[in-house]
Amino acid sequence: MNYQNDDLRIKEINELLPPVALLEKFPATENAANT
């Protein structure tokens, strides 16, 4: 069942980066990598 008023509160959808891209952009510290 699809309703035309479904998800009215969603204003926009943003694409999430994959984990590999996040690690390239924000490298894990040695301390964090050891956990």
mmCIF file of the N, C-alpha and C atoms, coordinates in Angstrom:
data_MODEL
# 
_entry.id   MODEL 
# 
loop_
_atom_site.group_PDB 
_atom_site.id 
_atom_site.type_symbol 
_atom_site.label_atom_id 
_atom_site.label_alt_id 
_atom_site.label_comp_id 
_atom_site.label_asym_id 
_atom_site.label_entity_id 
_atom_site.label_seq_id 
_atom_site.pdbx_PDB_ins_code 
_atom_site.Cartn_x 
_atom_site.Cartn_y 
_atom_site.Cartn_z 
_atom_site.occupancy 
_atom_site.B_iso_or_equiv 
_atom_site.pdbx_formal_charge 
_atom_site.auth_seq_id 
_atom_site.auth_comp_id 
_atom_site.auth_asym_id 
_atom_site.auth_atom_id 
_atom_site.pdbx_PDB_model_num 
ATOM 1   N N  . MET A 1 1  ? 0.829  -1.182 0.000  1.00 0.00 ? 1  MET A N  1 
ATOM 2   C CA . MET A 1 1  ? 0.000  0.000  0.000  1.00 0.00 ? 1  MET A CA 1 
ATOM 3   C C  . MET A 1 1  ? 0.876  1.249  0.000  1.00 0.00 ? 1  MET A C  1 
ATOM 4   N N  . ASN A 1 2  ? 0.759  2.068  -0.987 1.00 0.00 ? 2  ASN A N  1 
ATOM 5   C CA . ASN A 1 2  ? 1.499  3.328  -1.031 1.00 0.00 ? 2  ASN A CA 1 
ATOM 6   C C  . ASN A 1 2  ? 0.538  4.490  -0.830 1.00 0.00 ? 2  ASN A C  1 
ATOM 7   N N  . TYR A 1 3  ? 0.898  5.374  0.054  1.00 0.00 ? 3  TYR A N  1 
ATOM 8   C CA . TYR A 1 3  ? 0.097  6.558  0.305  1.00 0.00 ? 3  TYR A CA 1 
ATOM 9   C C  . TYR A 1 3  ? 0.842  7.767  -0.233 1.00 0.00 ? 3  TYR A C  1 
ATOM 10  N N  . GLN A 1 4  ? 0.119  8.744  -0.758 1.00 0.00 ? 4  GLN A N  1 
ATOM 11  C CA . GLN A 1 4  ? 0.772  9.931  -1.303 1.00 0.00 ? 4  GLN A CA 1 
ATOM 12  C C  . GLN A 1 4  ? 1.329  10.821 -0.199 1.00 0.00 ? 4  GLN A C  1 
ATOM 13  N N  . ASN A 1 5  ? 0.833  10.697 1.008  1.00 0.00 ? 5  ASN A N  1 
ATOM 14  C CA . ASN A 1 5  ? 1.321  11.533 2.104  1.00 0.00 ? 5  ASN A CA 1 
ATOM 15  C C  . ASN A 1 5  ? 2.336  10.803 2.977  1.00 0.00 ? 5  ASN A C  1 
ATOM 16  N N  . ASP A 1 6  ? 2.936  9.734  2.480  1.00 0.00 ? 6  ASP A N  1 
ATOM 17  C CA . ASP A 1 6  ? 3.928  8.974  3.228  1.00 0.00 ? 6  ASP A CA 1 
ATOM 18  C C  . ASP A 1 6  ? 5.227  9.768  3.357  1.00 0.00 ? 6  ASP A C  1 
ATOM 19  N N  . ASP A 1 7  ? 5.827  9.789  4.520  1.00 0.00 ? 7  ASP A N  1 
ATOM 20  C CA . ASP A 1 7  ? 7.123  10.440 4.777  1.00 0.00 ? 7  ASP A CA 1 
ATOM 21  C C  . ASP A 1 7  ? 7.110  11.939 4.486  1.00 0.00 ? 7  ASP A C  1 
ATOM 22  N N  . LEU A 1 8  ? 6.098  12.648 4.933  1.00 0.00 ? 8  LEU A N  1 
ATOM 23  C CA . LEU A 1 8  ? 6.011  14.093 4.709  1.00 0.00 ? 8  LEU A CA 1 
ATOM 24  C C  . LEU A 1 8  ? 7.071  14.862 5.490  1.00 0.00 ? 8  LEU A C  1 
ATOM 25  N N  . ARG A 1 9  ? 7.579  14.288 6.579  1.00 0.00 ? 9  ARG A N  1 
ATOM 26  C CA . ARG A 1 9  ? 8.553  15.004 7.407  1.00 0.00 ? 9  ARG A CA 1 
ATOM 27  C C  . ARG A 1 9  ? 9.973  14.918 6.868  1.00 0.00 ? 9  ARG A C  1 
ATOM 28  N N  . ILE A 1 10 ? 10.214 14.080 5.874  1.00 0.00 ? 10 ILE A N  1 
ATOM 29  C CA . ILE A 1 10 ? 11.551 13.962 5.288  1.00 0.00 ? 10 ILE A CA 1 
ATOM 30  C C  . ILE A 1 10 ? 11.745 15.112 4.308  1.00 0.00 ? 10 ILE A C  1 
ATOM 31  N N  . LYS A 1 11 ? 12.703 15.987 4.602  1.00 0.00 ? 11 LYS A N  1 
ATOM 32  C CA . LYS A 1 11 ? 12.955 17.148 3.740  1.00 0.00 ? 11 LYS A CA 1 
ATOM 33  C C  . LYS A 1 11 ? 13.969 16.840 2.653  1.00 0.00 ? 11 LYS A C  1 
ATOM 34  N N  . GLU A 1 12 ? 14.983 16.035 2.965  1.00 0.00 ? 12 GLU A N  1 
ATOM 35  C CA . GLU A 1 12 ? 16.000 15.700 1.974  1.00 0.00 ? 12 GLU A CA 1 
ATOM 36  C C  . GLU A 1 12 ? 16.687 14.401 2.373  1.00 0.00 ? 12 GLU A C  1 
ATOM 37  N N  . ILE A 1 13 ? 17.341 13.796 1.411  1.00 0.00 ? 13 ILE A N  1 
ATOM 38  C CA . ILE A 1 13 ? 18.091 12.565 1.643  1.00 0.00 ? 13 ILE A CA 1 
ATOM 39  C C  . ILE A 1 13 ? 19.529 12.817 1.225  1.00 0.00 ? 13 ILE A C  1 
ATOM 40  N N  . ASN A 1 14 ? 20.456 12.592 2.141  1.00 0.00 ? 14 ASN A N  1 
ATOM 41  C CA . ASN A 1 14 ? 21.880 12.781 1.865  1.00 0.00 ? 14 ASN A CA 1 
ATOM 42  C C  . ASN A 1 14 ? 22.563 11.421 1.782  1.00 0.00 ? 14 ASN A C  1 
ATOM 43  N N  . GLU A 1 15 ? 23.428 11.286 0.803  1.00 0.00 ? 15 GLU A N  1 
ATOM 44  C CA . GLU A 1 15 ? 24.163 10.038 0.632  1.00 0.00 ? 15 GLU A CA 1 
ATOM 45  C C  . GLU A 1 15 ? 25.227 9.913  1.716  1.00 0.00 ? 15 GLU A C  1 
ATOM 46  N N  . LEU A 1 16 ? 25.352 8.726  2.278  1.00 0.00 ? 16 LEU A N  1 
ATOM 47  C CA . LEU A 1 16 ? 26.367 8.466  3.295  1.00 0.00 ? 16 LEU A CA 1 
ATOM 48  C C  . LEU A 1 16 ? 27.623 7.923  2.638  1.00 0.00 ? 16 LEU A C  1 
ATOM 49  N N  . LEU A 1 17 ? 28.769 8.291  3.211  1.00 0.00 ? 17 LEU A N  1 
ATOM 50  C CA . LEU A 1 17 ? 30.035 7.779  2.701  1.00 0.00 ? 17 LEU A CA 1 
ATOM 51  C C  . LEU A 1 17 ? 30.257 6.363  3.213  1.00 0.00 ? 17 LEU A C  1 
ATOM 52  N N  . PRO A 1 18 ? 30.865 5.509  2.402  1.00 0.00 ? 18 PRO A N  1 
ATOM 53  C CA . PRO A 1 18 ? 31.205 4.176  2.897  1.00 0.00 ? 18 PRO A CA 1 
ATOM 54  C C  . PRO A 1 18 ? 32.331 4.274  3.932  1.00 0.00 ? 18 PRO A C  1 
ATOM 55  N N  . PRO A 1 19 ? 32.471 3.289  4.804  1.00 0.00 ? 19 PRO A N  1 
ATOM 56  C CA . PRO A 1 19 ? 33.492 3.335  5.856  1.00 0.00 ? 19 PRO A CA 1 
ATOM 57  C C  . PRO A 1 19 ? 34.906 3.575  5.337  1.00 0.00 ? 19 PRO A C  1 
ATOM 58  N N  . VAL A 1 20 ? 35.250 3.014  4.184  1.00 0.00 ? 20 VAL A N  1 
ATOM 59  C CA . VAL A 1 20 ? 36.604 3.194  3.642  1.00 0.00 ? 20 VAL A CA 1 
ATOM 60  C C  . VAL A 1 20 ? 36.854 4.667  3.326  1.00 0.00 ? 20 VAL A C  1 
ATOM 61  N N  . ALA A 1 21 ? 35.878 5.341  2.759  1.00 0.00 ? 21 ALA A N  1 
ATOM 62  C CA . ALA A 1 21 ? 36.028 6.757  2.426  1.00 0.00 ? 21 ALA A CA 1 
ATOM 63  C C  . ALA A 1 21 ? 36.153 7.597  3.693  1.00 0.00 ? 21 ALA A C  1 
ATOM 64  N N  . LEU A 1 22 ? 35.418 7.235  4.733  1.00 0.00 ? 22 LEU A N  1 
ATOM 65  C CA . LEU A 1 22 ? 35.534 7.962  6.000  1.00 0.00 ? 22 LEU A CA 1 
ATOM 66  C C  . LEU A 1 22 ? 36.925 7.807  6.602  1.00 0.00 ? 22 LEU A C  1 
ATOM 67  N N  . LEU A 1 23 ? 37.476 6.594  6.538  1.00 0.00 ? 23 LEU A N  1 
ATOM 68  C CA . LEU A 1 23 ? 38.821 6.379  7.082  1.00 0.00 ? 23 LEU A CA 1 
ATOM 69  C C  . LEU A 1 23 ? 39.877 7.128  6.278  1.00 0.00 ? 23 LEU A C  1 
ATOM 70  N N  . GLU A 1 24 ? 39.676 7.273  4.978  1.00 0.00 ? 24 GLU A N  1 
ATOM 71  C CA . GLU A 1 24 ? 40.620 8.046  4.165  1.00 0.00 ? 24 GLU A CA 1 
ATOM 72  C C  . GLU A 1 24 ? 40.545 9.527  4.514  1.00 0.00 ? 24 GLU A C  1 
ATOM 73  N N  . LYS A 1 25 ? 39.330 10.027 4.725  1.00 0.00 ? 25 LYS A N  1 
ATOM 74  C CA . LYS A 1 25 ? 39.142 11.451 5.021  1.00 0.00 ? 25 LYS A CA 1 
ATOM 75  C C  . LYS A 1 25 ? 39.532 11.774 6.461  1.00 0.00 ? 25 LYS A C  1 
ATOM 76  N N  . PHE A 1 26 ? 39.183 10.870 7.393  1.00 0.00 ? 26 PHE A N  1 
ATOM 77  C CA . PHE A 1 26 ? 39.473 11.060 8.813  1.00 0.00 ? 26 PHE A CA 1 
ATOM 78  C C  . PHE A 1 26 ? 40.203 9.823  9.326  1.00 0.00 ? 26 PHE A C  1 
ATOM 79  N N  . PRO A 1 27 ? 41.519 9.764  9.151  1.00 0.00 ? 27 PRO A N  1 
ATOM 80  C CA . PRO A 1 27 ? 42.267 8.566  9.571  1.00 0.00 ? 27 PRO A CA 1 
ATOM 81  C C  . PRO A 1 27 ? 42.110 8.309  11.075 1.00 0.00 ? 27 PRO A C  1 
ATOM 82  N N  . ALA A 1 28 ? 42.004 7.043  11.423 1.00 0.00 ? 28 ALA A N  1 
ATOM 83  C CA . ALA A 1 28 ? 41.880 6.658  12.828 1.00 0.00 ? 28 ALA A CA 1 
ATOM 84  C C  . ALA A 1 28 ? 43.227 6.848  13.523 1.00 0.00 ? 28 ALA A C  1 
ATOM 85  N N  . THR A 1 29 ? 43.163 7.338  14.731 1.00 0.00 ? 29 THR A N  1 
ATOM 86  C CA . THR A 1 29 ? 44.391 7.460  15.508 1.00 0.00 ? 29 THR A CA 1 
ATOM 87  C C  . THR A 1 29 ? 44.850 6.063  15.907 1.00 0.00 ? 29 THR A C  1 
ATOM 88  N N  . GLU A 1 30 ? 46.096 5.942  16.290 1.00 0.00 ? 30 GLU A N  1 
ATOM 89  C CA . GLU A 1 30 ? 46.631 4.637  16.686 1.00 0.00 ? 30 GLU A CA 1 
ATOM 90  C C  . GLU A 1 30 ? 45.865 4.096  17.886 1.00 0.00 ? 30 GLU A C  1 
ATOM 91  N N  . ASN A 1 31 ? 45.519 4.986  18.804 1.00 0.00 ? 31 ASN A N  1 
ATOM 92  C CA . ASN A 1 31 ? 44.771 4.581  19.988 1.00 0.00 ? 31 ASN A CA 1 
ATOM 93  C C  . ASN A 1 31 ? 43.399 4.034  19.609 1.00 0.00 ? 31 ASN A C  1 
ATOM 94  N N  . ALA A 1 32 ? 42.714 4.686  18.686 1.00 0.00 ? 32 ALA A N  1 
ATOM 95  C CA . ALA A 1 32 ? 41.386 4.237  18.255 1.00 0.00 ? 32 ALA A CA 1 
ATOM 96  C C  . ALA A 1 32 ? 41.481 2.945  17.456 1.00 0.00 ? 32 ALA A C  1 
ATOM 97  N N  . ALA A 1 33 ? 42.524 2.790  16.674 1.00 0.00 ? 33 ALA A N  1 
ATOM 98  C CA . ALA A 1 33 ? 42.680 1.588  15.861 1.00 0.00 ? 33 ALA A CA 1 
ATOM 99  C C  . ALA A 1 33 ? 42.924 0.356  16.724 1.00 0.00 ? 33 ALA A C  1 
ATOM 100 N N  . ASN A 1 34 ? 43.453 0.551  17.920 1.00 0.00 ? 34 ASN A N  1 
ATOM 101 C CA . ASN A 1 34 ? 43.744 -0.572 18.814 1.00 0.00 ? 34 ASN A CA 1 
ATOM 102 C C  . ASN A 1 34 ? 42.536 -1.040 19.611 1.00 0.00 ? 34 ASN A C  1 
ATOM 103 N N  . THR A 1 35 ? 41.405 -0.395 19.467 1.00 0.00 ? 35 THR A N  1 
ATOM 104 C CA . THR A 1 35 ? 40.214 -0.809 20.233 1.00 0.00 ? 35 THR A CA 1 
ATOM 105 C C  . THR A 1 35 ? 39.409 -1.826 19.481 1.00 0.00 ? 35 THR A C  1 
# 
